[in-house]
Each structure stands twice: as structure tokens, then as C-alpha cells.
Amino acid sequence: MALPTGIVTRAVQFQIPFDEITGASLSQRVTFTPNRSLIWSATGQPAIALPFAAVSSGGEITSFNVPVTDQLGWEDGDGNAIIPNAENQTHGYDVMVEYMRGTRVISTAAIKTVVVPTGDMPLDLNEMVGVDSATGVTIYIPDRWSEQLAAALAAAAAAQQSAEDAGEVAAIATPDGVIASRVADRTSLTGKALESRYDRADRFLPGYQVATNCWGIQHGGAAQPPTQTQAGTSRSKHIVAVDCCDLRLVFSNAAMVGQSAEGDGVGTSLPISASIEIGGVIKRVTFGGLKLGTADPGGLLVSDPIGVDVTAGTILYVRTYTSQTSWYGVSGCYQTDGSSGGFTVTTDLTAPGSAAVANASHWLLSPAAILGTPYNRDTESIVLIGDSVISGFGDLGAGGGGYYSQWSAGGVAGGGYVVRGLGATHGWINLGNAGDTVHDFVAKHERRLAIASGASLAISDYGINDVQAARSFATISADLLALWTMLDARGIRVLQATLTPKTTSTDAWATTANQTIPTPAQETVRVAVNNWIRTLPAPLSGVIEAADLAETARNSGIWKAGYTADGLHPNAAGAAALAPSVVI
């Protein structure tokens, strides 16, 4: 599909890379990502800031067209016209270049905040000039940005010559300095571009989420796992989703205490020793070079990188030992055959050569995230944010009570429809919490958003508990927008699930005829929220259409027969039926 009429584009290109030693041509993948979303005034259409990748084989120049950054006709999200000039651009681009030998990425280079002024000739990105702003952030411009810059060069040269002719030693501002002064104003559009949502070096956990089955925060209190009172070694199972290396484990000592209260664990420090187990071989993990790390209340503990290379589909186990006798569980092990992990009381079994961890059903202390360096970054790293539905309540299969993922030798056997839909194709962190609302998340989220920074994509199912709390459509939509904006500002794209229904039943939901909508006024709000989500309000990137698969017809408010056991949560059959809605 072509861009709307009137949008001006310009060709950008990268020169052919080659091996510095042998001279052999390399392939390259160049990814362009706009650093803000815009609205095209002429049509009112939103232009969503999504990445675009172009791949060239060895010996070819990479070239493609992108909208210029100095054109009239754009509006911001509030409907304000953006007026570009020599100092201000409508937006910028973040550029990632990956150099490849065959399909393997061997080197990367990142260029932040590139501007593309109007021009007839292709813009060669190998010849960009980096200009430092007053805050030390760099913006990249063409080395001949405009006639004005050329004139500044000529004027500077003439002034320098004049000074030399007069025998003066005068300080003449360089052209780069001229440009730097123009972009120093942080309220200008170019200044705002320097605060790009994709400039995340100071916000990212050190890597991407590369494995499955990471439950990102402890849970305790009413209707949650009880406080654990035994020191011991937990063994949690994970599947690597992408070819990657240099794994890091992240542990959290924050907790959801009750339904919506984000807190600092049980309030005590959490000493941790850990290792990873691949193919029966245990590899020690260190923290700042030490075998023992400590997460203070509310804190994150990030390990040193583990220099292993692993391929997608690899099953790894994380062994986590704590000597603490008061902690909340992070994930659950329901099998007793070792296929989903286990727990051994008291003994530290994290050292290489340690004995097997007992195949016991138990709450586990497991990593909030497993980070790594993917060889190919086309696969999204995903964080799940929401309530008990996204946590998997009702979809446990045999052998447990609660709402955490059950695992078998084949992979995910439960965990809810979103986890089923993802399977082991993406690394994911689940921050879902039973009973939570988007209203409460917006009010207090600091611990969870810190963990979410290891992801590139978020899936939210928030909303149904807000509906049941009798909040209005206006309040729920405002809170959802606030959530999406928080994530979008961190460079995390957001998909929102439509809200599945709430009904009562006289025959355990075996039929549709015997279901009743208990509160029609709340159902009206649910329908309004779903209809609004389907319009894709900015900055939302996509919709998980779960409700259409759950209901007998769109907005009927009635579950399909056999899809729920309580009128609110999908059961195993419902989760399997809703899983195809998860399209990344």
C-alpha cells in the first residue's frame, strides 16, 4: 500500500560493506525506525512509528525511500500542526545496521536520530555528520544539510581568511557548532527528537528477553501463594526462543501483595546463588564476579553474562538457591516427574556437579527475566501485562491450583491463551497479577516497568476487572491510554486484547442458553471498550482479538459452550480456542 498522496520521500542508501582483511563483500540489514508517531493532516490518518528493514545480499548497495523530516502537513497526537524549519524537523529516524556473513550477524552499528531533509539525490548514510547537543546527545545530519549550511561553511571560511589577513587570532564558530546551537533547545522539534522513545541506552536492561516461562514478579498475600518459609534450591524450566549468546539472569525482590498492591517483597533482603543447566551440565552464574548476590527489598539483581551460545528450542533449567526463609513464590512447579522443575529444601545445589534437584511440586524462586544477545533481532521480546486471564488462571490442566504456567516435557501445557499462543516462538516475561486493574497499574507500576524494559513488545489484557469495578468507559479508556503511552515512551510497542465476557450459568457453562449477563450496565461498558480498542487508538500498535473467539457472536456477552468454568476465565479448552488470536 502506498503512502497517502502528498507525502514527500527521499532515497537513503548505505554503501557496500566488505571484510577489512579479505575484501569479501558482506550482506547487510538496515532497519529504519521513526522516533515518533504522527498524523497526516490531509487525511487524518495516523502514521505509526514502526521499524522497516531492508536486506541486501553481498555486493549490493542498500537503498530505500523514507518520508522526509522537513515537510509541512504533519500534526502531533494533539492535532497541533508541526511547522518544520532549518532548526526543527518533524521527526527523526533511528538506524540499526547489521552486517552479515550469510545469515549470521557478525557486527552491528547503531545511528541515533537521523534527519532526512528534502532533496533529489539519494542521501548516503555513510556520510552523515554527528552533532552534539547541549546535553551531549548526538543528532546525525547530512554533511551538506542544506544551502544554509553550505553558506555557513563559506561564511566561516571567508571570516577565517579575513581574520588571518588582519593578523587576528579570532575564535570562529565551526559549522558543527552552528548546528549544535540550533538543536540545543529541548523544546524544539529537533530537541524533542533527541529525547526519542527509541533512545533507550539508559533505560534498557542489558539485553533482550530470549527465553520463555519468566514470571517477572513475586506474588503473596490474600488469594496468592503463601509466604515460603524454607531455604532451598528451586529448579525452573525455560525454552530458548532465538539463537543467542551471553545469557544474563535477572531476579526481582519486588512483589504483588494481594490483588493490586505493588510492594517490596516480604521486606527482607534476598541472597541468591544461581546456575544454568543445559543438557545436564551445570554452569555457575556470578553477580559482579561473586557467587552470591543480594537483592534488597524492591530491587533487581542482574547477573554477569554467561558466555554460552545456545540455539532456539534449547531447554535450559535455572537453579536458584536462597538461604532466606521468608520469600514469596515467583512461579509454580506442578509436575513431580522433573519435567517442569522441582525444589530441594535447605541444600544449595547450584554449583557445577551438584546432585539433582528433587522432583517436588512447590512454589519456586525463579528468574524474572533471562536476557541475551540474539544473533538475529527480527524476533520480538515480549512482556505480558494484565490480570488473572493473562496469568493463566483456569488453564492449569492436571496437578495444581493457582494461576501459573504448568510445564511438560513438550513445552507449555497451560498458562492461559496468550502464553499458549506464544508457545516457545518468542522470549516472554509474564507480569500478570490476579485481580489487578489498569487503574491500579497506572497508579503504581515502577517495579514491573523496570522488568518490562527487557522487551520490545507488550501484550496487555487489562480492562475486565475495571469493568467489574463499575468504572466508566471514560475512566477505563483514559487509563488504558496512559498504560500504552508509558510503554510506547520506552520504545515498547503495545498490543491490547479485547475483553472477554463475564456471565453466570445454571449448568456450569455447558451451554449458551443457560448463561446470564449478571450486570447489563457493566456489559455495556465492556462492549464500548472493545469497540474503541478495535479502532486502534494511538499509540496502540495492534489488537489481540480474543473476545470474538470467546463469544457466540461479536458483543453478545455470552461465552461459547465449554470455554469457561467460572464465567470469567478461559478454561483449558477456551485457552486453546483463543490462542490463535495472539498474532505478533
C-alpha positions as CSV (number, residue, x, y, z in Angstrom):
1,M,0.0,0.0,0.0
2,A,1.4,3.4,-1.0
3,L,1.8,6.4,1.3
4,P,-1.0,8.9,1.3
5,T,-0.9,11.5,-1.5
6,G,1.3,14.4,-0.8
7,I,3.9,12.8,1.5
8,V,7.4,13.5,0.1
9,T,10.0,10.8,0.3
10,R,13.7,10.6,-0.4
11,A,16.0,7.7,-1.2
12,V,18.5,6.8,1.5
13,Q,21.4,4.4,0.9
14,F,24.2,2.5,2.5
15,Q,27.4,1.7,0.6
16,I,28.6,-1.9,0.1
17,P,30.4,-3.2,3.2
18,F,33.4,-5.5,2.9
19,D,35.6,-7.6,5.1
20,E,38.6,-5.4,6.1
21,I,41.0,-8.4,5.9
22,T,39.9,-10.3,2.8
23,G,38.0,-7.7,0.9
24,A,35.0,-10.0,0.6
25,S,31.6,-8.3,0.2
26,L,29.2,-8.7,3.2
27,S,25.4,-8.7,3.3
28,Q,23.7,-6.1,5.5
29,R,20.3,-5.5,7.0
30,V,19.4,-1.8,7.6
31,T,16.4,-1.1,10.0
32,F,14.9,2.4,10.0
33,T,12.6,3.3,12.9
34,P,10.8,6.6,13.2
35,N,11.2,8.1,16.6
36,R,7.7,9.4,16.9
37,S,4.2,8.8,15.6
38,L,2.5,11.5,13.5
39,I,-0.8,12.3,11.8
40,W,-1.0,13.3,8.1
41,S,-3.3,16.4,8.2
42,A,-4.8,15.9,4.7
43,T,-6.4,12.6,5.5
44,G,-6.3,12.5,9.3
45,Q,-4.6,9.1,9.1
46,P,-2.1,8.2,11.9
47,A,1.4,7.3,10.9
48,I,2.6,4.7,13.4
49,A,6.3,4.6,14.2
50,L,7.1,1.0,13.2
51,P,10.5,-0.4,12.2
52,F,11.3,-1.1,8.5
53,A,14.1,-3.4,7.5
54,A,15.8,-3.7,4.1
55,V,18.2,-6.5,3.4
56,S,20.9,-6.6,0.6
57,S,23.0,-9.5,-0.5
58,G,26.8,-9.2,-0.8
59,G,27.9,-6.6,-3.3
60,E,24.6,-4.6,-3.4
61,I,24.0,-1.0,-2.2
62,T,21.1,-0.9,0.3
63,S,18.6,1.7,-0.8
64,F,15.0,2.6,0.0
65,N,12.7,5.6,0.3
66,V,11.5,7.2,3.6
67,P,9.4,10.3,4.3
68,V,11.5,13.4,4.6
69,T,11.7,15.1,8.0
70,D,11.2,18.7,7.0
71,Q,7.8,18.6,5.2
72,L,4.7,20.6,6.1
73,G,1.4,18.7,6.6
74,W,2.1,16.7,9.7
75,E,0.3,17.0,13.1
76,D,1.2,15.7,16.5
77,G,-1.1,13.5,18.5
78,D,-2.9,16.5,20.0
79,G,-3.8,17.8,16.5
80,N,-1.2,20.6,16.5
81,A,0.4,21.4,13.2
82,I,4.2,20.7,13.1
83,I,6.0,23.5,11.3
84,P,9.5,22.4,10.2
85,N,12.3,24.8,9.5
86,A,16.1,24.8,9.3
87,E,16.2,24.3,13.1
88,N,13.3,22.0,13.7
89,Q,12.4,18.7,12.0
90,T,9.1,16.9,12.2
91,H,10.7,13.7,13.3
92,G,13.9,11.6,13.0
93,Y,14.9,8.0,12.5
94,D,16.9,5.5,14.5
95,V,19.0,3.4,12.2
96,M,20.4,-0.1,13.1
97,V,22.9,-1.6,10.6
98,E,23.6,-5.4,10.9
99,Y,26.5,-6.8,8.9
100,M,26.1,-10.4,8.0
101,R,28.1,-13.2,6.6
102,G,25.4,-15.3,5.0
103,T,22.5,-15.1,7.5
104,R,24.7,-14.8,10.6
105,V,25.0,-11.3,12.1
106,I,28.7,-10.6,12.8
107,S,28.7,-6.9,13.6
108,T,26.2,-4.1,14.3
109,A,26.2,-0.4,14.2
110,A,23.6,2.0,15.5
111,I,22.9,5.6,14.4
112,K,20.5,7.5,16.6
113,T,18.2,10.4,15.4
114,V,19.0,10.7,11.7
115,V,17.2,13.5,9.9
116,V,16.3,13.3,6.2
117,P,15.8,16.7,4.6
118,T,14.1,17.1,1.2
119,G,16.4,16.6,-1.7
120,D,16.6,15.0,-5.2
121,M,19.8,13.0,-4.7
122,P,19.9,9.8,-2.6
123,L,21.1,10.5,0.9
124,D,24.2,8.5,1.7
125,L,24.0,7.5,5.4
126,N,27.7,6.6,5.4
127,E,28.4,10.4,5.1
128,M,26.3,11.7,8.0
129,V,27.8,14.2,10.4
130,G,27.2,13.7,14.1
131,V,26.4,16.9,16.0
132,D,26.4,17.0,19.8
133,S,23.5,18.8,21.5
134,A,23.9,20.8,24.7
135,T,23.1,17.7,26.8
136,G,25.6,15.6,25.0
137,V,23.1,13.6,22.8
138,T,24.1,13.3,19.1
139,I,21.9,14.0,16.2
140,Y,23.1,12.9,12.7
141,I,22.6,15.2,9.7
142,P,23.8,15.2,6.1
143,D,27.3,16.6,5.7
144,R,25.7,19.2,3.3
145,W,22.4,19.5,5.1
146,S,21.1,22.5,3.1
147,E,22.1,25.5,1.2
148,Q,22.1,27.3,4.5
149,L,24.8,25.0,5.9
150,A,26.8,25.4,2.7
151,A,26.5,29.2,3.1
152,A,27.6,28.9,6.7
153,L,30.7,27.0,5.6
154,A,31.5,29.6,3.0
155,A,30.9,32.4,5.5
156,A,33.1,30.7,8.2
157,A,35.9,30.2,5.7
158,A,35.7,33.8,4.5
159,A,35.6,35.1,8.1
160,Q,38.6,33.0,8.9
161,Q,40.5,34.3,5.9
162,S,39.6,37.8,6.8
163,A,40.9,37.3,10.4
164,E,44.1,35.8,9.1
165,D,44.6,38.7,6.7
166,A,44.1,41.1,9.6
167,G,46.6,39.2,11.7
168,E,44.0,38.4,14.3
169,V,43.6,35.2,16.2
170,A,39.8,35.1,16.5
171,A,37.7,32.1,17.5
172,I,35.4,31.3,14.6
173,A,32.4,29.0,15.3
174,T,32.6,25.8,13.3
175,P,29.6,24.7,11.2
176,D,29.0,21.8,13.5
177,G,28.8,24.3,16.4
178,V,26.3,26.4,14.5
179,I,24.1,23.3,14.0
180,A,24.6,22.3,17.6
181,S,23.3,25.6,18.9
182,R,20.2,25.2,16.7
183,V,19.4,21.8,18.2
184,A,20.2,22.7,21.8
185,D,16.7,23.9,22.5
186,R,15.0,20.9,24.1
187,T,11.5,22.4,23.4
188,S,12.2,22.4,19.6
189,L,11.0,19.5,17.4
190,T,14.6,18.5,16.8
191,G,15.3,18.8,20.6
192,K,12.3,16.5,21.2
193,A,13.7,14.1,18.6
194,L,16.8,13.9,20.8
195,E,14.5,12.5,23.6
196,S,13.4,9.8,21.2
197,R,11.5,6.9,22.7
198,Y,13.9,4.6,20.9
199,D,17.0,6.2,22.5
200,R,17.0,3.6,25.3
201,A,20.6,3.1,26.3
202,D,19.9,4.3,29.8
203,R,16.6,2.5,30.2
204,F,17.2,-1.0,28.9
205,L,18.1,-4.0,31.0
206,P,21.4,-5.2,29.5
207,G,19.9,-7.5,26.8
208,Y,16.7,-8.8,25.2
209,Q,14.4,-11.4,26.7
210,V,15.4,-14.6,24.9
211,A,13.6,-17.4,26.8
212,T,10.1,-18.4,27.9
213,N,8.5,-19.0,31.2
214,C,9.7,-16.0,33.1
215,W,7.2,-14.8,35.7
216,G,8.5,-11.3,36.4
217,I,7.5,-10.6,40.0
218,Q,6.8,-12.3,43.3
219,H,3.3,-12.8,44.5
220,G,2.0,-13.0,48.0
221,G,-0.9,-12.2,50.3
222,A,-4.6,-13.0,50.0
223,A,-5.5,-15.3,47.2
224,Q,-1.8,-15.6,46.2
225,P,0.9,-18.0,47.1
226,P,1.7,-18.0,50.8
227,T,5.0,-16.8,52.2
228,Q,7.6,-19.5,51.7
229,T,9.4,-20.5,54.9
230,Q,12.1,-22.8,53.6
231,A,15.5,-22.1,52.3
232,G,16.4,-24.3,49.3
233,T,17.1,-24.7,45.6
234,S,14.5,-24.1,43.0
235,R,14.8,-25.5,39.5
236,S,12.7,-23.8,36.8
237,K,12.3,-24.8,33.2
238,H,12.7,-22.4,30.2
239,I,12.9,-22.8,26.5
240,V,15.3,-20.5,24.5
241,A,13.3,-18.8,21.7
242,V,16.1,-17.4,19.5
243,D,19.7,-18.3,18.6
244,C,21.6,-16.2,21.1
245,C,24.6,-15.9,23.4
246,D,25.8,-14.2,26.6
247,L,22.9,-15.0,28.9
248,R,22.1,-13.0,32.0
249,L,19.7,-13.8,34.7
250,V,17.5,-11.2,36.4
251,F,16.0,-11.7,39.8
252,S,13.4,-9.4,41.4
253,N,12.7,-8.8,45.1
254,A,9.5,-6.9,44.4
255,A,6.1,-8.5,44.8
256,M,2.4,-8.0,44.1
257,V,1.0,-8.3,47.6
258,G,-2.7,-9.1,47.2
259,Q,-4.6,-8.0,44.1
260,S,-3.2,-4.6,43.2
261,A,-0.5,-3.6,45.8
262,E,3.0,-3.4,44.3
263,G,5.5,-3.7,47.1
264,D,9.0,-4.7,48.1
265,G,8.7,-8.5,48.6
266,V,8.4,-9.6,52.1
267,G,10.6,-6.7,53.2
268,T,13.8,-8.6,53.7
269,S,16.9,-8.9,51.6
270,L,17.1,-11.9,49.3
271,P,20.5,-13.6,48.9
272,I,20.8,-15.6,45.7
273,S,23.1,-18.2,44.2
274,A,22.3,-19.4,40.7
275,S,23.3,-21.5,37.8
276,I,22.0,-22.6,34.4
277,E,21.7,-26.3,33.4
278,I,21.9,-27.2,29.7
279,G,22.0,-30.8,28.6
280,G,22.7,-31.9,32.2
281,V,25.7,-29.6,32.5
282,I,25.5,-27.0,35.3
283,K,27.2,-23.7,34.7
284,R,27.8,-21.3,37.6
285,V,26.3,-17.7,37.4
286,T,28.1,-14.8,39.1
287,F,27.0,-11.4,40.2
288,G,29.6,-8.7,40.0
289,G,32.2,-11.6,39.9
290,L,30.8,-13.2,43.1
291,K,29.0,-16.4,43.5
292,L,26.5,-14.8,45.9
293,G,24.3,-11.8,45.0
294,T,21.7,-10.0,47.1
295,A,18.6,-8.2,46.0
296,D,17.4,-5.7,48.6
297,P,13.7,-5.2,49.1
298,G,12.2,-3.9,45.8
299,G,15.5,-4.4,44.0
300,L,16.6,-6.1,40.8
301,L,19.7,-8.4,40.8
302,V,21.3,-8.8,37.3
303,S,24.0,-11.5,36.8
304,D,27.2,-11.2,34.9
305,P,26.9,-12.5,31.3
306,I,27.3,-16.3,30.9
307,G,29.4,-16.8,27.8
308,V,27.4,-19.6,26.2
309,D,26.0,-19.9,22.7
310,V,22.5,-21.5,22.5
311,T,20.1,-22.2,19.7
312,A,16.4,-21.7,19.5
313,G,14.5,-24.6,21.1
314,T,17.2,-25.4,23.7
315,I,15.7,-26.4,27.0
316,L,17.5,-24.9,29.9
317,Y,16.9,-25.1,33.6
318,V,17.8,-22.3,36.1
319,R,18.8,-23.4,39.6
320,T,18.2,-20.7,42.2
321,Y,19.3,-21.1,45.8
322,T,18.3,-18.8,48.7
323,S,19.2,-19.1,52.3
324,Q,16.3,-16.8,53.1
325,T,13.4,-18.5,55.0
326,S,10.8,-15.8,54.2
327,W,10.1,-15.2,50.5
328,Y,7.2,-15.1,48.0
329,G,7.0,-17.6,45.1
330,V,7.5,-16.4,41.6
331,S,6.4,-19.4,39.6
332,G,5.0,-22.8,40.3
333,C,6.1,-26.4,39.6
334,Y,3.1,-28.8,39.5
335,Q,4.7,-31.9,37.9
336,T,6.6,-34.4,40.1
337,D,8.5,-36.1,37.2
338,G,11.0,-33.3,36.9
339,S,9.7,-32.1,33.6
340,S,8.7,-28.7,35.0
341,G,11.4,-28.3,37.6
342,G,11.5,-29.0,41.3
343,F,12.6,-27.9,44.7
344,T,15.1,-29.3,47.3
345,V,14.8,-27.9,50.8
346,T,17.9,-26.4,52.6
347,T,20.7,-27.5,50.3
348,D,22.5,-25.3,47.8
349,L,22.6,-27.3,44.5
350,T,23.8,-24.5,42.2
351,A,27.4,-25.5,42.0
352,P,28.7,-27.5,38.9
353,G,28.5,-31.2,39.6
354,S,25.7,-30.8,42.2
355,A,23.1,-33.5,42.7
356,A,19.7,-33.5,41.1
357,V,17.0,-31.2,42.4
358,A,14.1,-33.1,43.9
359,N,11.1,-33.6,41.6
360,A,8.8,-32.0,44.1
361,S,5.7,-29.9,43.5
362,H,6.5,-26.5,45.0
363,W,6.4,-22.7,44.6
364,L,9.7,-21.7,43.1
365,L,12.1,-18.8,43.2
366,S,12.9,-18.3,39.5
367,P,14.3,-15.5,37.3
368,A,12.2,-12.5,36.4
369,A,13.9,-12.4,33.1
370,I,16.5,-14.3,31.0
371,L,18.4,-11.8,28.8
372,G,20.8,-12.5,26.0
373,T,22.2,-11.2,22.7
374,P,20.2,-12.6,19.8
375,Y,22.1,-13.3,16.6
376,N,19.0,-12.1,14.7
377,R,16.9,-9.3,16.2
378,D,13.8,-9.8,14.0
379,T,12.1,-11.8,16.7
380,E,10.2,-9.7,19.3
381,S,10.9,-10.0,23.0
382,I,7.6,-9.9,24.8
383,V,6.2,-8.8,28.2
384,L,2.7,-9.7,29.2
385,I,0.9,-7.2,31.4
386,G,-2.6,-7.7,32.9
387,D,-4.8,-9.6,35.2
388,S,-5.6,-13.3,36.1
389,V,-6.6,-14.1,32.5
390,I,-3.2,-13.3,31.1
391,S,-1.7,-15.0,34.2
392,G,-3.4,-18.3,33.1
393,F,-6.0,-18.7,35.9
394,G,-8.3,-21.6,34.9
395,D,-5.9,-23.1,32.4
396,L,-3.7,-25.3,34.5
397,G,-4.5,-28.8,33.4
398,A,-4.0,-31.5,36.0
399,G,-2.0,-31.2,39.1
400,G,-2.2,-27.7,40.6
401,G,-4.2,-24.8,41.9
402,G,-3.3,-21.2,41.4
403,Y,-2.7,-19.4,38.1
404,Y,0.9,-20.1,37.0
405,S,2.0,-22.0,33.9
406,Q,2.3,-25.7,34.1
407,W,5.1,-27.2,32.0
408,S,5.6,-30.6,30.5
409,A,8.4,-32.1,28.5
410,G,6.9,-30.8,25.3
411,G,6.7,-27.1,26.4
412,V,3.8,-25.0,27.5
413,A,0.8,-27.1,28.8
414,G,-1.1,-24.2,30.3
415,G,-0.5,-20.6,31.2
416,G,-3.5,-19.0,29.6
417,Y,-4.4,-18.3,26.0
418,V,-1.7,-15.7,25.5
419,V,1.1,-18.0,26.7
420,R,-0.4,-20.8,24.6
421,G,-0.4,-18.5,21.6
422,L,3.2,-17.5,22.0
423,G,4.4,-21.0,22.8
424,A,8.2,-21.1,22.5
425,T,8.5,-18.8,19.5
426,H,9.3,-15.7,21.5
427,G,11.0,-15.0,24.8
428,W,8.4,-13.7,27.2
429,I,8.0,-12.3,30.7
430,N,4.6,-12.6,32.4
431,L,3.8,-9.7,34.8
432,G,0.1,-10.6,35.1
433,N,-1.5,-10.4,38.5
434,A,-4.8,-11.9,39.6
435,G,-7.4,-9.2,40.4
436,D,-5.3,-6.4,39.0
437,T,-6.8,-3.4,37.2
438,V,-5.3,-1.0,34.7
439,H,-6.4,1.8,37.1
440,D,-4.2,0.4,39.8
441,F,-1.3,-0.3,37.4
442,V,-1.3,3.3,36.2
443,A,-1.1,4.4,39.9
444,K,1.7,2.1,40.9
445,H,3.9,0.3,38.4
446,E,7.5,1.2,39.0
447,R,8.8,-2.3,39.9
448,R,7.1,-4.0,37.0
449,L,8.0,-1.5,34.3
450,A,11.7,-1.9,35.3
451,I,11.4,-5.6,34.5
452,A,9.5,-4.8,31.3
453,S,12.4,-2.9,29.8
454,G,13.9,-6.1,28.6
455,A,11.1,-6.4,26.0
456,S,10.4,-4.9,22.6
457,L,6.6,-5.7,22.6
458,A,4.0,-5.7,25.3
459,I,0.6,-7.6,25.3
460,S,-2.0,-6.2,27.7
461,D,-5.3,-7.8,28.6
462,Y,-6.2,-5.1,31.2
463,G,-9.8,-3.9,31.5
464,I,-12.3,-6.6,32.6
465,N,-11.6,-6.1,36.3
466,D,-12.1,-2.3,35.8
467,V,-15.4,-3.1,34.2
468,Q,-16.4,-5.2,37.2
469,A,-15.3,-2.4,39.5
470,A,-18.1,-0.3,37.8
471,R,-15.6,2.2,36.3
472,S,-16.9,4.2,33.4
473,F,-15.8,3.9,29.7
474,A,-14.2,7.3,30.0
475,T,-12.1,6.2,33.0
476,I,-11.1,2.8,31.6
477,S,-10.1,4.3,28.2
478,A,-8.1,7.0,29.8
479,D,-6.2,4.5,32.0
480,L,-5.5,2.2,29.0
481,L,-4.2,5.2,27.0
482,A,-1.9,6.1,30.0
483,L,-0.6,2.5,30.1
484,W,0.0,2.3,26.4
485,T,1.8,5.7,26.5
486,M,4.1,4.6,29.3
487,L,5.2,1.6,27.3
488,D,5.4,3.5,24.0
489,A,7.6,6.1,25.6
490,R,10.0,3.3,26.5
491,G,10.2,2.1,22.9
492,I,7.9,-0.9,23.6
493,R,5.2,-1.5,21.0
494,V,1.8,-2.4,22.6
495,L,-0.9,-4.9,21.6
496,Q,-4.2,-4.8,23.6
497,A,-6.5,-7.7,23.9
498,T,-10.2,-7.2,23.6
499,L,-12.1,-8.1,26.9
500,T,-13.7,-11.5,27.2
501,P,-17.1,-11.6,28.9
502,K,-18.4,-12.2,32.4
503,T,-21.5,-14.4,32.8
504,T,-23.2,-16.7,35.3
505,S,-24.6,-20.1,34.4
506,T,-27.0,-22.7,35.8
507,D,-25.3,-25.6,34.1
508,A,-21.6,-24.9,34.6
509,W,-21.3,-23.2,31.2
510,A,-22.0,-26.4,29.3
511,T,-24.5,-24.4,27.1
512,T,-25.0,-20.9,26.0
513,A,-28.8,-20.8,26.7
514,N,-28.3,-21.2,30.4
515,Q,-25.8,-18.2,30.7
516,T,-26.9,-14.8,32.0
517,I,-25.1,-11.4,31.9
518,P,-25.2,-10.5,35.6
519,T,-24.8,-6.7,35.3
520,P,-26.1,-5.3,32.0
521,A,-24.7,-1.8,32.7
522,Q,-21.2,-3.2,33.0
523,E,-21.6,-5.3,29.9
524,T,-22.4,-2.0,28.0
525,V,-19.1,-0.6,29.2
526,R,-17.2,-3.8,28.2
527,V,-18.7,-3.6,24.7
528,A,-17.8,0.1,24.4
529,V,-14.2,-0.5,25.5
530,N,-13.9,-3.4,23.0
531,N,-15.3,-1.3,20.1
532,W,-12.9,1.5,21.0
533,I,-9.9,-0.8,21.2
534,R,-10.7,-2.1,17.7
535,T,-10.3,1.5,16.3
536,L,-6.6,1.2,17.2
537,P,-6.2,4.4,19.2
538,A,-2.7,5.8,19.1
539,P,-0.2,4.8,20.3
540,L,-1.6,1.2,20.2
541,S,0.2,-0.9,17.6
542,G,-2.3,-3.8,17.3
543,V,-5.3,-5.7,18.7
544,I,-5.4,-9.3,20.1
545,E,-9.0,-10.2,19.1
546,A,-9.7,-12.6,21.9
547,A,-13.4,-11.6,22.5
548,D,-14.5,-12.6,19.1
549,L,-13.2,-16.1,19.6
550,A,-14.7,-16.3,23.1
551,E,-18.2,-15.0,22.4
552,T,-21.0,-16.6,20.5
553,A,-21.1,-13.5,18.3
554,R,-19.4,-10.1,18.5
555,N,-20.5,-8.3,21.6
556,S,-23.1,-11.0,22.5
557,G,-21.6,-11.1,26.0
558,I,-22.1,-14.9,26.1
559,W,-19.3,-17.5,26.3
560,K,-19.2,-20.2,23.7
561,A,-20.2,-23.5,25.4
562,G,-17.4,-25.2,27.3
563,Y,-14.9,-22.4,27.1
564,T,-15.0,-21.3,30.8
565,A,-15.6,-23.0,34.1
566,D,-16.4,-19.8,36.1
567,G,-17.8,-17.3,33.6
568,L,-14.7,-15.1,33.7
569,H,-11.6,-17.1,32.9
570,P,-11.0,-19.3,29.8
571,N,-10.5,-22.9,30.9
572,A,-8.1,-25.2,29.0
573,A,-10.5,-25.7,26.1
574,G,-11.2,-21.9,26.0
575,A,-7.5,-21.0,26.2
576,A,-6.7,-23.4,23.3
577,A,-9.5,-21.9,21.3
578,L,-8.4,-18.3,22.0
579,A,-4.7,-18.9,21.4
580,P,-4.9,-18.2,17.6
581,S,-5.8,-14.6,18.4
582,V,-2.3,-14.0,19.5
583,V,-0.7,-12.7,16.3
584,I,2.6,-10.9,16.6
